[in-house]
Amino acid sequence: MNYDFLTDEDLLKYAFPEDVWFHVDKMSSAHVYLRMPKDMSIDLIPTALLRDCAQLVKANSIQGCKLNNVKIVYTPSSNIKKTADMDVGQVGFHKSREVRLTTVDKKDNTILNRLNKTKVEKYPDLAGELLNREKEEREERKRLLKEQNKKEKEEILKKKEEAEIRSYSSLMKAENMTTNANATEDDDDDFM
């Protein structure tokens, strides 16, 4: 979570595509980012975790913290659109169907107290994390490509060997052949 609208821009710029962005709908608030595993969909966020993030966003909104039934919008960070003509902190969405809404009926102090007790403030190198992630993804793609090339070469060799077995080329070699031209009497077959 961030408290400064200037760092919102960095969070947007360096977010992973599957990170989930939370914000109070149509009001000023802190941005909360949920780092998701690569294979997890936004629809699979556990209800308790979704509730925690929504309470955190509501509590850190100047207007939203005073109201009941506050709508919280959340979407994958890859769906957030930021154009040059937008004000600092203002965002839009690429696809509105990827935007989800949840409502926080009222402030839940038990959730907020639990979150504050376990809070750890970190100031990560967002650009460095994204570069490391992209490097790991490139290395994984290279590894998969090498495996695929290796399998293709093995398959080509196997097909070549099978074709060679089916052909008569190994039987029709000069060293395996004999001729009757140099035949001796011992070579004659007596058919009768």
PEBEL-V869593 format. One record per run of one state. SS is the DSSP state (h for helix, s for strand, l for the rest). FROM is the first residue (numbers start at 1). TO is the last residue. If there is no record, write none. Layout:
# PEBEL-V869593
ss->[SS,SS]
from->[FROM,FROM]
to->[TO,TO]
This chain:
# PEBEL-V869593
ss->[l,h,l,s,l,s,l,h,l,h,l,h,l,s,h,s,l,s,l,h,l,s,l,h,l,h,l,h,l,h,l]
from->[1,5,15,20,25,32,35,42,45,47,60,64,67,70,77,80,82,92,94,96,99,100,105,109,118,126,167,174,177,185,188]
to->[4,14,19,24,31,34,41,44,46,59,63,66,69,76,79,81,91,93,95,98,99,104,108,117,125,166,173,176,184,187,192]
